[in-house]
């Protein structure tokens, strides 16, 4: 018996096309051998003299050397941002600020193929996701907030909105460019300046973005990029001249940041982890729901804070849904992120792969039944098969902890009340999905689910005009929409 057959009930392989490789051109992007810090509109070497190597998680190949910023570097970056804020940017006519945002958006679209390849190389995500999701939505955020820049008094009537000052922003590795856009665009539209720290493992698109700032003619110091590890982020959080911290990342780090800024004047927004419930009722369009389940958990290798990692299925359709799901999983293509046919790319880092592997092992030890499709994995790089667990109890770690990988836990329910109770039985509250043909049921569920975003008959859909954020240990504050502006404003 094969290893895969041992790891779950075998399902008949569906009729499928054989796809020839369709690789995107690797040479569309050219990385520099070494990237310094971007401070005051210039690339500077770190005062610490420290550098590290960033790699491709799909092949483990070296991509570039990147500077490590330490306390003195962060201090210089914050001072550059403060000077830019006080010497022109905050007093610039809002319509003029909007022009810079429009330019950035247009340049991102013009260079979208280059940025998409860079994103897939450095993060491991499939090129079709970088190309069709990350880049268009990143540009759309700059377009959207450019439109708000001269309308802030209409967005908040009778409140006299004013910029905060210097915003320290820390972003994760799962959506490097998109998270950059989510944070920088509203900050600049409101008249703030920025010091941004990208993830240690995925700094390259943020560093390429510095060239976009140059092309757009952005004044020196308005955007500063400091690279490094968690110590760099901690220095930014603790800096006394930073007016606001915006963080997207793990709940554990978010708690540390909240403790660090407690008692200071700093504003804080946190977008943290999640354990979203994707809820399928017996009247749902099942084939549509299956695609939503697949997109909800296997998009971006499941490395999504709002991933639908818990599937709640009404008991009467459980067997039918599981059979369809396993059949669909057999068609997923795992491999080279630059292949346009790839559905599931590489895990971002060895550390993350080890965490996924450990949690999956715990699920098997606790008694859940595992199924993985019979796909071959590349010999080099960090890879994990799309996985689904059935026979899962609410108390299992795989049903409670954020795995941040392509792993789905399936539970059942009988009534809408039970579905709500199980969905809310988690420390997180970032997102949820509801699949049913009844509009009244969607509204009833949405009112009771403790989640910042509730999708109806879809999953993982984003729009710049729609606010995004969580409850409970998923953080507080909103990004996107008019709500995303408020986090970067004070009101006289």
N, C-alpha and C positions, 0 to 999 in steps of 0.2 A: 504494500500500500504506500502511495506517495505521501510525502510530508504534508502537502496541502490537503489531501483527502483526509488525513488524520485530524486536521485542524478545522473541521466543519463538514456539514452535510454537503456532499457533492451535488451540483446542479448541472443539468444538461447545458452544454455550451451553446449559446445562441448563434444563429447564422450571422456572420460578420464579414466585413470587407477586410482584405489584407492591405494594409497601408504601407506604401513605400516610404522611406525616410523623406521628410520635407524640411530640412534644416534652414533656419534663418541664417543670413550671412553674418558670420562672426566679426568680420572686419569692418562692419558699419560703425563700430565704436572702437576708439583707440585710447587705452588708458595710459596715463603717464607712469613712469617708473616709480615716482614718489610724489605724494600729495602732502603739502604743508597745511597749516591752518589758514582759514580765510578770515582776516581781521582788518577792519577799516578799509575794505575794498582791495586789499592786497593779500597775496599768498606769502605767509611768513613761516619760517622754521620754528619748531617748538623750542622754547627756552630750556626745556628739560633735556633736549637732545635725544628723546626717546621716539622710536618708531616701531610699528608692528606690521605684520603681513596680513592682508585680507585675501581670501581665497574663494574659489568657486566650490560650493558644497556638492555639486554634481560630479566633479572630477578631482577635487582637492588640489587643483592647480593654483599656483600663486598668481594673483592678478596685479597687485600693486602694494607698495609700502605706504603706510599712512601714519601721520604724526600723532603722537600721544600728548594731549594738552594736560598740563598740571596747573596748580593753583595760580601761579604767576601768569600763565597764558590766559586762563579764564578771566583773571583780573583785567588784563589788557583788553580782552574782547568786550567785557562789560563796559569798560571806560570808553571804548570806541562807539559802542551803541549809545551810551549816555551823551557823548558829544554830538552824535548825529541827531539824537532826539531833540536836544536843546538848541542846536544850531541850524535849524531849518526844516527838519522833517515834520515835527509836530505842528509847526506853524504854516506849513505848505498848504496852499488852497486844496481842499478835498478833491476837486476835479483834476488837479495835477497829480495827486497821489494815485488816482484811478488810472491815469494814463500809464503809469509804471506797471500796475497790475495787469492791464490789458496787454501791454507789451510782453510781459512774462508769459501770459497765457498763450499768446500767438507763437512765441518762440518755442514753447514746450510742444505745441502741435507741429510746428515745422521740424522739430528735432525728435519727434515722437518715436520713430523707428530706432534711432540711436539710443534713446533713454530706455526703451523697452528691452533691447538686447542687454544693455548694461544691468538693468534690474534683474533680468533672468539669470545672467551670469553670476551676479554677486549674491542673490538671494535663493536661487534654486527653483523659483516658480516658473510654470510653463509660459512660453513666450506668448501664447494666445491670450493668457490672462493679463500679462504685462501690457500687451498691445491693445487689447480690447476693453480692459477694465481700468487698470491703474493709470495709464497715461491720459485717456479721455477725461476721467473723473478729476484727475489732478488739474488739468487745464481748466476744466469747468469750474472748479473752486476759485481759481484766480479770476475768471470771467465774472462769476457770480458776485464775488466780493468787490471787484472793481465797480460794479454797478451800485453797490451800497455806499461807497466811500463818500459821496457828496449828498447822501440822503439820511445821515445818521439822526438828524433832528426830526425827521419824519418817522424813522423807525422807533424812536423813543420820544414821543411828543411831550413837551413841557418838562423835560428832564435835563436839558443842557449837557449832552454827552461830551466827555473829554477823554483823551488817551491816558493810559496808566503811566507809561514811561518805557522801561526796558523789560521785555518779556524773555524769560529763560524757558526754553522749550526742549523737551527730551522725548525722542521718538523711538519706536521699537523696530525690530528687524523684519517683521512680516509684511509690512507695506511701506517701505522706506520713503519713496517719493510721494505717495498718496498722503501719508501722515505729515510729511513736510508741508504739503499744500494745505491740508486741513488746518495747520497751525499758523504758518506764515501769512497766508492770504488774509484772514480776518484781522490779524495783528497789525499788518501794514495798512489795511483799509481804515482802521480806527486811528492811525497816526502814531502807533508804537514802533519801536525798533526792536530787533530780535538778536538773541544769541541762541543758536540751535545746536544741540548735540545729537548727532545721529547714533544709531546702534553701532557698537564695536564691530559687529560682524558684517554690517551692510552699509558702509559709509559712502560708497562710490557714486550713487546717483545724487546724494546731497553735495558731494564735491563737484560733480559735473554741473549741478545747479548754480554754483558760484559763477560759472561762465555765462549762464543765462542772465544772472544779475548784471554781469558786465555788459552783455549785449543790449540789455534793456536800459542801460545808462543809470542804474539805480545809484543814488548818492552813496559814497563810502560810509560804512558803519551802520547803515540801515539794516542789513542782514550780515551776520557774522556766523561762521560755522567752526565749531571746535570739536575735534574728534578725540576719541579715547575710550577708556573703559568706565566702569561704574564710579570710580573715584573722580573722574572728570565731571560726571553728572552731579555727584555729591558736592563738588566745589561750586558748581553753578547754582544749585539749590540753596546753599548756605551763604552765597555772596550777599553782603548787606545792601548793595546798590541795585539789586534786581527787584522789580516791583511786582512781578507776577511769574508764577511757575505753572506751566502746562505740561502734564506728563501723561503719556500713554505707555502702558507696560503691565508688569505683573502686580498682583494685589499686594504681595509682600513688600516690594519696593515702594509701592504707593503709600503703604502705611508708614514706612520709614520717612518718606518725604513729608507726609502730614505731620509727623512728630517733629521734624526738623523746622518746619515753618510755623508751628504753633507758637503763639505769643508774639509773632512778628507782624509787620504791616503788609506782608506779601499776600496777594491774591493767589488762589490755588484752584485748579481744575484737574481732576483725575479721571482718566478713562482706563479701567483696569480689566481684570479677567472676566470670564463668563462660562456658563454651563447651560447653554440655551436648550429649551425644550422645543422640539418640532412635533406638533400634535396633529395626528391624522384621524379624522372621524370616518365612520362607516359610509357616509354619503359623499366622500371626497372623490374627485376624479383621480383614480389611482395611478394611472400612467403619468399624469401631470405631477402628482404628489411624489412619485418615485424620482422624477427628475429634480424636484425640489429638495428631496432628501439627499440625493447625490451631490447637488450643488451646495447644500447646507453644510456638509461635513467634509467632502473631499476637495472642494475648491481651495486652492492655495495649500494643498496637503493638510487641510484641517488646521493650519496655523493661523487661525482667525479668532479674535476674541469673542465674536458673536456667532461662532460656528454652532450649527444645530447638532451638538454632540450627544444629546439625549433624544431618542425617538420614542414618542408615546403613541401607541397604536391601539385603537378600540378593539376589544377582544374578538368581536365577530368577524373582523377582516384580518386578524393577525397573520394567519398562515399564508393567505394570499399575498399580503404585503411583503412578507419575508421572502417568499418564493420569487416574486418579481424583483425585489431588491438584490438578491444574490445573483439572479440572472443578469441584471444590469451591471453589477460589479464586475462580472466576468468580461465585460467589454471595455473596461477602463484600461487605458494605455499608460503605463508607468515608465518613465525613462528620461532621456535627454531633454532638459528644459527648453533648448533652442529648436527642438523639432515641433513643427506646427501641429502635429498629430497628438502630441503628448497631453494627457489629461491630469496626471499627477506627477509632480516633479520631485526634486530632492528635498530632504529635510535640511533646515538651514545650517545646523551645526552638529558636531559629534555630541556635544553636551545635550542638545535637545533630543537627539536620537536616543541617547541613553535614558533620558527621562521617559520618553514614550515607551521604550522597551520594558522599563521597570514597571510602569503602570499596567501595561498589557499583561505582563507576567502575573501581577497581583490579581487581575481579573480572572485569569485561569485558575490560580490557586484558590480563590474564593468560591469557585464553582460555576462561573459563567461559561457558556459555550461559544467558542470562537469560530469565525469563518473568515477566510482570506481567499481571494481569487488566485487562480493558478498563473500568475504573471512572473516572468523572469526579471530579476533585479540586476542592474549593472554591477560589475565587480568592484569598481572604485566609487567613492563618494558615500553620501549618507542617505540611505533609502529605507522606506518602510512600506509594506504592502497595505493597501486599503483594507480596513478591518471592521467587522461588525460583531458585536457580542449580543447573544440572546440569553434568556434565562438569567437576567440581571435583577438583583435585589436593590432596593433604594439605598441600603447601607453600604454597598460595595464602593470601593474607592473609585472605580471607573464611572460610577454614577454620581459621585460627589465632587471629585477633584478635576480641575481643568487639565486635560492631557495635552492640548495644543498640538495635535497630530491627527492623522487620518483614521481615527478610531471612533466608532459609533456604538453606543449602548442602547439597547432596545428594552422598553418596559411596556406594559399594557395597562389599560383602564377600561372601565365599563360605562361610567357616566361622565357628563361634563364637570360635575363637581369634583369627582375623583381626579380627572385630568388636571384641573386647576390646582388641587391640593398637591399632586405629585410634581407638577411643573414648578410650583413655588417652594418646594421642599429642597432648597439649596441656599448656600450663602450668597450666591450671585444673583444678579438681576439686570442683565444687559439686553437680552433680546429673546424673542420667541417667535414661533410660526404656528399658524392655525390653518388646517386644510379641511374645508367643508363647503357645501354648496349653499348653505343658509347664511345670508347676510346678518340676520338677527343673532345667530350663534357667534359669528365673528365678533360682533360688537359686545355681546355678553362676555365672551372670553377675554377680549382686550381690556375690558373694564376691571377684570379680576386678576389678570396676570401681572405680577410685580416685575415688569420688564420695561426698560426704557424704550424699546422698539418692538412692535408686534407686527409681523408680516402676515398678510392674508393671501393664501393660495400662491405664494411665492416665497423666496428666501434670499437673503444677501443682496438686496437691491438698495442702491444708495443714490441720493440726489443732493446736490449742494444746498438746495433750499429746504431740505428736511433735517431737523435737529437729530443728533445721535448722542446717546449717553446712557448711563445706568443708574440702578438703585443698589442699595446694600453694599456688598463688597465689590461691586462692579464700578464704584466710584461716584462722582458727582460733577455737575456741570454738563454743558452741552456743546457739541461742535457741529457746525452746519447751521444754515438758516439764520434768521434774525437772532435767534438765541445764541449763536456762536459769536456774534458781535458783542453782546452784553458782557461776556467774560473778559473783554479787552478794553472796557470803558469804566470810567468813574462818572458820577453825576453830581454836578454842583447844585 
